[in-house]
Amino acid sequence: MDGNALTAAVPPAPLTLAEPPGAEPPAPLVPYAPGFQADPYPVLARLRESDAVASIPHPFLPDVPTWLVLRHAAVRALVTEGKVVKPVEEGEPPSLNSAPPDHTRLRALVQQGFSTGRIEGMRARVQRVADDLVDGFAARGEADLIAELTGPLPVAVTAEMLGVPEDEHGEVRRRTAGFLYGESPEGRDRSFAESWEYLTELVAAKRARPGADMTSALIAARDGQDRLSEDELLRMLLTLLVNGFATTIWFLASAVHALLAAPSQLDLLRERPDLLPGAVEEALRYEPVVSGVTWVAERDLIVDGVPIGQGDLLITSFQSANRDPRVFADPDRFDITRSPNPHLGFSHGIHRCLGAPLARLETRIVLATVLRRLPGLRLAGEPRWQPNKVVRGLEALPVTFIPQP
């Protein structure tokens, strides 16, 4: 995308708090600046109350002014009403980021793979993976849950859905590491090339010996009905592979951390396991891994009273919307009994997260498993957040518990 061609009507200016007499000048309140994701919520709260829509530099295109949409109602409306589209490179083949009708066609091909019945049928397998992983550290009384549970579990589940042989799961994780750690273009480009090479080989293997997996199903759609080009097929598989586990790794860790950081809620969930679904929904509200998504205005808009020009970039802040006090009482409190809970942790509208049912299943199983199998579970130190601009994820989640034979 040529960022210089996408300009906003008003250039961004430093966003600061009112300065009390005699005080040091405050640091600029610039979302997505270095260090922002270590504690983004106070910054977003101040901006949300003073500016329904703020003009900021784009996190990856600093010379391109961008509109940050902060309030729940406006964020939900934008992602639902089809007035904005995801930015794509000129000439880029159709993908799940495309606008309709390409998006509709492609999403329909994979939607059945994430049906409620199919996901529910994976419950036993996900539980076995979780138990096997916990078996590996339960006797020690300590663990890094990201390295030993929330990291490998989504990789195993997603790879199995795509028909990746079990002995190649580690290779898949190695090749996709650049999508997971940091936000360097070099790392992403390297992982793109290595993942594309692997998926090309996987498609060839599945053409020769198809199975009951999503890769084989998409190949059948490509070869039998000519509904996918070869490029579309590989891009679809790459999207499913990376999106299938990348954000889930960090969300699983964030959900466990949110519970451990709120002892009263942890105790309540132990007493009332029926609240587990609500705990997952509250974690999605309280700590969405994808802080926001970039869009392009398809036409001139008015968003919360602010004129937005056709072609302008917007970021819908799910972090801010999910803590909007106009919708959520006491929004900075983690409350597993919160109801209703109309969070936007999976976005909304046609681009709502395709893998939401699977992510919910994995999170419920992980939370239930650690509570059942790791008595006395507690944090072992302060959390360390990755130095990312957009994705808020823990670098490590060290915990201690009573060793289990």
C-alpha positions, 0 to 999 in steps of 0.5 A: 500500500502506498501510504503517501497516497492516503492522507487525512483531512487534519494532520496529527498533532501531539496529544497531551494532558492538561498541565498543572501549574509548576508540573513537568510537561507531560509526555505526549499521549500517542497511541502505538508509540514505543512502550504504549502496549505496556499499559495502553488503557490510561492513555486510551481512556483520556483520549476517549473522553476528550476526543471521540476520534483522534488524529494520530500517526499510523503505527507502521506508516508514521508519515500518514495521518490516521484517525483513531476511533475510540468509542464502542458505538462508533467502532461497532458501526464502522466494522458492521456497516460496510463503509470501510474496507481493509487496505490491500496492495494494488493488484493483490490477489483476492483474500479474506481481507478483500471486500465483497464479493471476493470476501464472501466467496472465499469465506464461504469456502472455509466457514464450514471448517469452523462450524459449531459441530466441527469445533465441538468434535475437536473438544476431546483432541484439544483436551488431550493436547492440553493434558499432555502438555501439562504432564510435561511440567506438573511435577516441577511446581513451576513453569512458563505457561507460554513456552510450555502450554499456551504456545504449543497448544494452538500450533498443534490444534491448527496444524492438525486441522490443516493436515500437517503431520505431527512430526512437522509441528515444530517446523511449522512453528519455526517457519512462522516465528516472524509473524509471532515475535516482534513487528519487524518487516524483515521477520515477517518477509522471511516467515512469509517466504518460508511458510509459502514454501512449506504450504506449497509442499503440503498442497502437493502432498495432499493432492497426492494423498488427500485426507479429512483435513481443511487443506484437502477440502480447499484443494478439492474446491480449487481442482474440482470446481475451479473456485480458487486459483492456486495463489488464492489457495496458498494465501488462504492456507497461510491466513488460516495457519498464521491467524489460527494460532498466532493471536490465540497463543497470546490470548490464552496467556492473557486470559490466564494472567487476567485471572491470576491477577484478580484473586477474587475472580480466580477463587470465584471461578474455582467455586463456580466452574459454570462461570467459565464461559463468562470468564472467557468472554470477559477476558476477550473484553478486558485484554483483546490481543489485537488492539486495533485494525486499520481500514480505508474509508470507501467514501466521505464519512462522519464518525462521532461528529468528525468528518473523515475523507474518502481514502483516509486511514482509520484504526478501530481501537478494540482496546478502547471500545472494550473499556468504554464506560458508556457500555461497560460499568466499571470497565477497568475491573475484570469481572467474570459475571459481567452480563451483558458483555457486548465486547468486540474482542473478535471484531464484528460484521463480515470480518469477524474472526473466523476462528472465534469458536475454536479460540473460545474452545481452546481458552475454556479448556486451558483455563479449566485444565490449569485450575483442575491440575495446578493447585495453588497456581499463582504468578511468579513475578511481574508480567513482561509485555512484548515491545510491540506497537499493536499486538499486546502479548506477554513475553513470558508467563512464569507461574508456581503451583503445588507440584503434582506427581 
